[in-house]
Amino acid sequence: AQKVTQAQTEISVVEKEDVTLDCVYETRDTTYYLFWYKQPPSGELVFLIRRNSFDEQNEISGRYSWNFQKSTSSFNFTITASQVVDSAVYFCALSYTGGFKTIFGAGTRLFVKA
Amino acid sequence: DTGVSQNPRHKITKRGQNVTFRCDPISEHNRLYWYRQTLGQGPEFLTYFQNEAQLEKSRLLSDRFSAERPKGSFSTLEIQRTEQGDSAMYLCASSPGSGTSEDQETQYFGPGTRLLVL
């Protein structure tokens, strides 16, 4: 069965702090994809980053970086120098080739205070 | 390149009424998905279309729910005899049918239709 767990329900930080959002997934598939989406108060899910199961190289994109470790089934997401506009709910998601659907975690609500 | 659009953005209805939502995917995206999101939860998959073919339906999609994509472009989601438990945000997403596997698996979401059943 596919499952995504985001253990952090809410995180509150002060502007300019770095913040890491945790994600643990379960799947029996060898080929799968992991995503992070942001959902601001307006409600629209915004695609942020993705990673496939064969590429464990961690990357940085602007203020975003991610740490993918297959050994621990984790796909953590870090925002560097957080800003008030980063306040939103962040979802980790898992999809698998031919599965047609994406499984989402319950989300982590991030509050960034000025 | 416009994004996924959904109409209406908000819908209030009385229990027992039928409602229909529309989704217009990103042009040239041949994959279209519907999800339901309740407060404090992540989106839950409802159904998936590749072009006009409905290839997968969740068990969440009871017989009161029906989705169509008649010409492989826009899609409609209809809920018959609405119940208060149907109150949720209904999200539509699309993804391309070409490109790398990663490209095809990356879904782009619309703003959603928030349904309130009184």
HADDOCK unambig.tbl for C-alpha pairs under 7 A between the chains (distance, minus, plus):
assign (segid A and resid 43 and name CA) (segid B and resid 111 and name CA) 6.13 0.50 0.50
assign (segid A and resid 44 and name CA) (segid B and resid 109 and name CA) 6.72 0.50 0.50
assign (segid A and resid 44 and name CA) (segid B and resid 110 and name CA) 6.14 0.50 0.50
assign (segid A and resid 44 and name CA) (segid B and resid 111 and name CA) 4.31 0.50 0.50
assign (segid A and resid 44 and name CA) (segid B and resid 112 and name CA) 6.71 0.50 0.50
assign (segid A and resid 45 and name CA) (segid B and resid 109 and name CA) 5.71 0.50 0.50
assign (segid A and resid 46 and name CA) (segid B and resid 109 and name CA) 6.94 0.50 0.50
assign (segid A and resid 47 and name CA) (segid B and resid 108 and name CA) 6.63 0.50 0.50
assign (segid A and resid 100 and name CA) (segid B and resid 48 and name CA) 6.63 0.50 0.50
assign (segid A and resid 101 and name CA) (segid B and resid 45 and name CA) 6.35 0.50 0.50
assign (segid A and resid 102 and name CA) (segid B and resid 45 and name CA) 7.00 0.50 0.50
assign (segid A and resid 104 and name CA) (segid B and resid 42 and name CA) 5.49 0.50 0.50
assign (segid A and resid 104 and name CA) (segid B and resid 43 and name CA) 6.20 0.50 0.50
assign (segid A and resid 105 and name CA) (segid B and resid 42 and name CA) 5.70 0.50 0.50
assign (segid A and resid 106 and name CA) (segid B and resid 41 and name CA) 4.75 0.50 0.50
assign (segid A and resid 106 and name CA) (segid B and resid 42 and name CA) 4.56 0.50 0.50
assign (segid A and resid 107 and name CA) (segid B and resid 41 and name CA) 6.77 0.50 0.50
assign (segid A and resid 107 and name CA) (segid B and resid 42 and name CA) 6.06 0.50 0.50
